[in-house]
C-alpha cells in the first residue's frame, strides 16, 4: 500500500502506484481552465515495460505514491537485459533495458548500485551521480586548435557518448554526470 498524496504534490520523477503497478512521472502540468475545476495532466512511464501513458486527474482526487524498497546490489553484465546480484544473499535479478530510461549507458560492470523493489519485484535503479569511465573512442585533438569551449564526441567503455574538451584522448578516464551525461573533468 502506497502513501496517499494530492495530485498537486506530484512532480517529475515521482513514483506512483496505479492499479498495483509502479509508474514514474516524466511530465507534470497543472491546468486551470477559465471555467470549471483545475486539473493535472501527467505523463507517466511504466517502470518495467517503459510504456508511456498520459493521464488527466482532477485536482481533488488522491493518488498513491509507490513505496519502494531499496537493496544494495552489484551490476553484473548486460545482454538482452540488465543483470544484478544482491550483495548479501547472492540472489540475481534482471531488468529490461528500457526500464532504466537510458541510465544503463553509464553502468559499468561490477559497480555497486541501489536497486529499487516494489512488492518483491525490481523496478528501477538508483545509480551513482558520477561515474569514472574510460574513453574507448574519440577523434584526436588537433594541435594548435585552442578554441575556447570547443568539444568533440567521445565514446566511453559502457557505450555512452559524452561531449568532451578537445584535449581528452582515448584511454583517458573521465568523470561523467549520469543525470545528464555531461563531462565533469578528468578522473
N, C-alpha and C positions, 0 to 999 in steps of 0.2 A: 504494500500500500504506500503510495507516494504522499507527499506533503501538499496540501491544498494551497494554491496561490491564486491571486487575481490575474486575469489576462494582462492587466496594465503592468504587472511585475515581470512579465516575460521579456527577455532580451535576446539578442543574437547569442547563440552558444548555450542557452538554457536547455536542459534535457527535460523533456515532458513524457509522461506516461499516458498514452491514449489507447484505449481498448487492449490493455495489457502489453502493449509494445512500446519501445523506447524510441523517441524521435528527438532530434536536435533542431532547435530553431535556427534557421540560416538567415531569415529576413523578417523584420518586425516593422509594422506600420500601424499607427493609431489614426483612425479616420473619424473626423467629426463632420457629418453632413449638416447642411444648413437646417434641415428639418429632421426630426427623429433622433433616435438614440445613437451615441457614438459606438463604434465597433473596432475590433482589432483584426487586421489582416496579417497572417503569418505564413511564411514558407517553412516547412519542416522536412527534414531528411530522416528516413528510417535508418536507424543506426546499423542494422545488419545488412540490409539489401541495398542501401544507398538510394532507394526510390524517394523522389521529392514530391510532396503534396502541398497544395495551397489551401488554407482554411480561413474562414471568416468566423469570428467569435464575438458574440455580444459582450460588452464590457462588464456586465453584471453576472456572468456565468463563471463559476470557479473551475480551475484546471488542476491537474495533478502533476506536481514536479516529481520526476523519477528519482528514486533513491538508488544510488549506485554504490556497489561495494568494491573498494579498491584492493587489488592484490599486487604485490611486487612480483614481477616475472622477468624472464630474460627472453629477448627476441632471438630466436634460433636461426631461421632462414626463411627465404621467400621462394615459393614455387608458384602454383596457381592460387595459393592462399598464403597468408602470413602465419607463421608458426611460432608459438610461445611456450615457455615452460615455467611453471610455478617454482620459485627458488627453494621453497620449504618442502613441498610434497612431491616434487618432480613430475607432477601431472602436466600433460601437454594440451594446449588449446590452439584452435585455428580460427582466423577471421578472414572473411573475403577482403580482397584488396580495396574494393570500393568503400568499405566501411570506414576507412581512415581519411577520406577526403583529401588524398594527396600527401598525407603525413608520412606514408611509407617511403617516399623518396629520400627521406633523411634518416631512416632507420639502418643502423649498422649492425651486422650480426654480432651476437653475444653482448648486446647493450642491455643493461637493466633499465626497465621502464615500469610504469604502473598500468595494469590492465583493469578496466572498469567492468564489473559484472552486474547484471540485472536478473534477479531470480535464478542465479546459478549459471547464466549464460554470458559469455564475454560479448560486450557490445562496443567498446571504444578503448583507445589507448591514450594515455597521458604521457607524451614523450618529452624529453628534456628540452628546455627553451633554446639552448645552444648545443651544437654538436661539432666535434672536431673531425673533419673529413679530409681525405687525401684527394688531390686533383689528379684525375686519370687522363684527361684530355683537354687541351686548350691550345690556341694558336700562340706561338712565341711572341713576346713583346717586341715591337720594332725599335731598334736602337735609335735614340735621339727623339723618339715620339714622346714628348713630355706634356701633352695637352692635359691641363688640369681637369681631373674628374673623369677622364676617359675610361671606359670599361670594355670588357670583352666577355663572351660567354665561356664558362668552364664547366666541364662535367666532373662530378665527384664520384668516388668509389661506389656510392649507393645508387648512382644513376640520376641524381638530381642535378639540375643546371642552375648555376649561380653567376650573376654578373660580378666580375672581379676587376680590380685595377690592372693596368697593362703589365706591371712588374711581376705579377703572380705567374708562376710557371708550373708545368706538370711536375708531379711528385711533391709539390708544396702541400703542407697541411694547413687548412684554414678553418676559422670558426664561422659557422652558419647559424643565423637566427631561424629556427624551424617554424616559427609562426608565419613568416612571410618570405622565407628563402633568401634573405639578404646576407651579403658578405659583412662580417664584423671585424675581420682582421686575420693576420697570420696567427697560427697557434704556437 
